[in-house]
Amino acid sequence: IVDKTGRLDDFELSMLERAREWRDVVLAGYEDVHYEKQLGPVSIQGIDAQFWPFAIPDFRAHKKNISLIGDYKFGPNELDEGLVGPQMFLEAWLDMESSPEIDTVSVKVFHVYSDTLFEETLTRAQLPALREKIKVIILSTLVCEDTLVPSMTGCARCAGMVRCPATAIIVQQALRPLPHLKVQPPET
């Protein structure tokens, strides 16, 4: 973790250092560390290929048949299990789907700003349930426009955001103070 821009202030640099220290402690004893390496996409029966999920964790490592996935969150917004849970489930599922030798995945999400750690350990025995949970989440985002619940946190990583009417809703909400600008939803 480095400041590639040279524009971070002392507080932001201290957050980078805390994340770096946490990462080094967590990775002790693990091998074959990869940084920002994509997991997936993985196909899901009944879901169009353009919506197959993928993830890019900040790091992934393993020892024997155990995988460790770590992500840092730097923003000041509060996080809770409801926000980070789906990400942890997705990363664990993608890791096990793409690595048959892995039996257990430990996912750790460190919210640097609040010094909060979210952890989840999932096993291969949970793989079918994880697959169904991810499928339900994806299908729930593909329902008709009347039931969309757009959010910047939910939509920012969605592969379908450029075609989605929910994205237009978010942009319109953001531009409300600028009524002379009009945004049209995409044709569906």
Steps between C-alpha positions, in 0.01 A plus 500: 500500500665821384409858421542496122372857464715680756190699598397327823504698823647376828172348619454308173861382513448378857196302381713340229759408761234344727367296207855391412570395861170307520573326168848395612368349826213317326726357227755353743536131421322516166661432161445593139361849565322673211398865504192629316462182295154442357294203617247383241282561318325173574193383311169456675228296335201718412699827505611677182880502458518881518391477864733220611673615815865578553698667778839662539609465862790710624695182572468122495737244650493135600659237717424135431126481428409831668460827313509849650334792324543853627346833411556849637227761523621856549185713484353673804154344450402244761506139391300211638452131424216584262736698279812283512331159538404457133851599391655244737262226382571581135878502541501171694271335245705621201821385664371150568339470155829584331732309738388140560787441745360762740271361773473808721501872423551765762384843381604808695381853427683771693327838528808709563318823585313346796760230576229234460559148372231284340583132467329198350633147461323280248555138403454298182198332662329842487568542126152401372331737746742780409432445128125531562543807723706677230248398232213647702692826550575528127143412397362756745696772320354400164133548586277757334568872537214557747679298768857623448666642808802684360792605716851619427646221714289233334519621141861614482638150437212362293594382150157608370505856632532669159176332383309518826216745559603512868826671400300775328297541821820547702636756254169689497500510881857629502414768241182616671668829604578554128152487339623621160680166449279208394595132509296246308487138616644251252264305276427158649 
